Amino acid sequence: MANNNKLTEDSVALFIGCFVFILAALNLWGVDVLGWVLKTNMWTSMSDAFSVTNKGYAGISGIGSLLLTWAAMTAVLAVGIKSLGGNVGRFVVAFTIVFFIAEFFFMLGANAHIAATPNQQAKFGISWSIGLTTEAGFIVALIAGILISNVAPALADMLRDACRPELFVKIAIVVLGAELGVKAAGASGYAGHIIFRGLCAIVEAYLIYWATVYYIARKYFKFSREWAVPMASGISICGVSAAIATGSAIRARPVVPIMVSSLIVVFTCIEMLVLPFVAAFFLHNEPMVAGGWMGLAVKSDGGAIASGAITDALIRAKAMEAGIIWESGWITMVTTTVKIFIDIFIGVWAFVLAWVWAAKFDKTRGERTMTFGDVWARFPRFVLGYVGTFVIMLLICLQSKELADMGKSVISTLGPLRTIFFTLTFFTIGMVSNFRKLMEEGIGKLAVVYIICLFGFIIWIGLFISWAFFHGMTPPVMAG
């Protein structure tokens, strides 16, 4: 029988995420208790790969920061595992191995030849790079996990106690809320009509996207609702975070959002390599359309914003050839604004799906009337942390410029921590991705749906909607 005294994974993620947020929020009072947290930098010399997050702890070496971060995360997560009824001893041993392997491969992905975008090559003194940003580390970590799972299954089984991708990503989502709150407050000071157009664009786009992907998956590929919902959310809203959140709302099996997340990472990489250059070639006279398109089409935060930055640099370079010098950052700002609203939509959509599933598909209620308690029982608790940290930081940063600057100091620590949790997420997704089992679950058919939807209409509808809302807008021309 289940132990009713155990917390759920959602609740543990909520508590840990909020605990981390509270520690980081002490920066609002000038107290930096997390500045020693590990930050992985883009590098050409491996000695520069690791550092502390904030300069106030500059006396701690990169390796020292790595060890301190491992010790702190192990201790906090061990408490969570204990509350879930897990074996703490086995978790600590397995997590230690998982943590260092995952960080090593993320670090490899942050090498400048892999990660540097074209406008960063000069800074690192290199003549070529693939241009994937440091998020390439997620891809490398995922591939490493997949190789271990399929080539060394005995090792993967030995580390199974620490392979909890859903727990890691749910904590990251809680932390992400605070980051978005600060960024949303910063965006409010820019041109209001751009922000309004961005909001309208994502509402229109994703009401079309979600319904169409869901219909195709159900009608033509015969996927169950359990599969169709996380797939539609992951492709339509915001990648991994949306797939996990909405999968939790309908109580899908963990393997479902995990498989969807694996595909999202792969296709985000492909989009980043292709779309900015397509946009620069065909949309160099419509720079804001290009920026909005990156936000609507690329399915991860970092991937989308990086694509916006690449597009910004490429289009401004073309404009300079024609004697037009546009201010930098405006194209990227459109991408970022669109992406922020997309991320906010995750919490809204999770609540909507929880209500729909409780009202229409939950057979445990019999004939009785649905109550708020039925929806609440399905609503993923960690999304409360995501919404709560977002609202708190948004309201604080809107009060004054001084508080907005303090808010940036809060997320300066939260950003690297979120990156670590995402690294653990992708590595452990790979670790539980045994290809033989995944083929039995239908990942091949899942990939076909993803390809058809993404390249068949999502990219093009995103382009059309971005054109409808941003056509004719250009960045300000630099004076002088």
Salt bridges, closest charged atoms under 4 A:
GLU9 OE1 - LYS170 NZ 3.37
ASP10 OD1 - LYS170 NZ 2.67
ASP157 OD1 - ARG160 NH2 2.80
ASP161 OD2 - ARG90 NE 3.27
GLU166 OE2 - LYS170 NZ 3.97
GLU179 OE2 - ARG418 NE 2.40
GLU226 OE2 - ARG253 NE 3.01
GLU286 OE2 - HIS471 ND1 2.90
ASP312 OD1 - ARG316 NE 2.50
ASP362 OD2 - ARG378 NE 3.92
ASP374 OD1 - ARG368 NH2 2.88
ASP405 OD2 - LYS401 NZ 3.17
GLU440 OE2 - ARG436 NH1 3.32
GLU441 OE2 - ARG253 NH1 3.61
